[in-house]
Amino acid sequence: MPNSEKPEIETWVLKLKEIVEVPDKDTILVGHSVGCQAILRYLETLHPTSRVGGVVFIAPWLTLSNLESDEEWRVADPWLNTPIREAEVIVEHGKGHFTSDDGVEKLESFLNAILKIK
């Protein structure tokens, strides 16, 4: 995604529109971290009759508490404080940010979620 160190909602949503082009029942969107919010915000821009096959999010950026600098808060603020319409969220505890540093080497729940969609 463009400018991943300082992600911006509009830029990322436009990039998703460019990549996906015409979503359909075979479109499965997968996001990690702030990319999850980008997908939700992209979905909000679609025509009400548009459909995708499904979405799977890993370690979504829905709340943050460990930002260290004012710059990090400036980048995060629009993502955290611009409302998202209702979405169903399933939480897996004890996996950190789903990275190898957190001891996560396999994502069976992720694979199962995708297989369930298909």
C-alpha positions in Angstrom: 0.0 0.0 0.0 1.2 3.5 -0.6 3.2 5.4 2.1 2.8 2.5 4.6 4.8 4.4 7.2 2.2 7.2 7.2 -1.0 5.6 5.9 -3.9 7.8 4.8 -7.5 6.7 4.6 -8.2 8.3 1.2 -5.0 7.1 -0.5 -5.4 3.5 0.7 -9.1 3.3 -0.2 -8.3 4.7 -3.7 -5.5 2.1 -4.0 -8.0 -0.7 -3.1 -10.5 0.6 -5.7 -7.6 0.5 -8.3 -6.6 -3.1 -7.4 -10.0 -4.6 -7.0 -11.6 -2.9 -10.0 -15.0 -4.6 -10.0 -15.7 -6.7 -6.8 -17.9 -9.8 -7.1 -18.8 -12.9 -5.2 -15.4 -14.4 -5.9 -13.5 -11.4 -4.3 -12.1 -12.2 -0.9 -10.3 -9.4 0.8 -7.6 -10.1 3.4 -6.2 -7.4 5.6 -3.6 -7.1 8.4 -3.3 -4.3 10.9 -4.5 -0.9 9.5 -5.2 -2.6 6.2 -8.3 -4.1 7.9 -9.7 -0.6 8.4 -8.8 0.3 4.8 -10.8 -2.6 3.6 -13.8 -1.7 5.7 -13.7 1.9 4.5 -13.3 0.7 0.9 -16.4 -1.5 1.4 -18.4 1.5 2.6 -17.7 3.2 -0.8 -19.3 0.4 -2.8 -22.8 0.7 -4.3 -25.3 -0.9 -1.9 -25.9 -3.8 -4.3 -22.2 -4.6 -4.7 -21.1 -7.8 -3.1 -17.8 -9.5 -2.2 -17.3 -13.1 -1.3 -15.9 -12.2 2.1 -13.3 -10.6 4.2 -10.8 -11.9 6.7 -8.9 -9.6 9.1 -5.7 -10.3 11.0 -4.8 -8.1 14.0 -7.1 -5.2 13.0 -6.2 -1.7 14.0 -9.5 -0.8 15.8 -8.0 0.6 19.0 -4.4 1.4 19.9 -2.7 2.1 23.2 1.0 1.6 22.6 1.9 4.5 20.4 5.1 6.2 21.5 5.3 9.5 19.7 3.1 12.5 18.8 3.8 11.6 15.1 2.4 8.1 15.6 -0.7 9.5 17.2 -1.1 12.0 14.3 -1.0 9.2 11.8 -3.4 7.0 13.8 -5.9 9.6 14.8 -8.0 9.7 11.5 -8.1 5.9 11.5 -9.2 5.7 15.1 -11.7 8.6 15.1 -13.4 8.4 11.7 -16.4 6.2 12.3 -16.8 2.9 10.5 -20.3 1.5 10.0 -21.1 -1.7 11.9 -19.0 -4.8 11.3 -18.9 -8.2 12.9 -15.6 -8.8 14.8 -14.3 -12.1 16.0 -11.3 -11.8 18.5 -8.6 -14.3 19.1 -6.7 -13.6 22.3 -3.1 -14.2 23.1 -1.7 -13.9 19.6 -0.3 -10.3 19.8 -0.2 -8.7 16.4 -0.1 -12.1 14.7 3.5 -11.9 13.8 6.4 -14.4 14.2 7.8 -12.1 16.9 4.6 -12.9 18.8 5.1 -16.6 18.3 2.5 -17.0 15.5 3.9 -19.3 12.8 0.7 -20.7 11.5 -2.7 -19.1 11.0 -5.1 -22.0 10.9 -8.0 -19.8 11.9 -7.2 -17.5 9.0 -7.2 -20.4 6.5 -10.4 -21.8 8.0 -12.1 -18.4 7.7 -11.2 -18.2 4.0 -12.3 -21.8 3.4 -15.6 -21.2 5.1 -16.2 -18.3 2.7 -15.7 -20.5 -0.3 
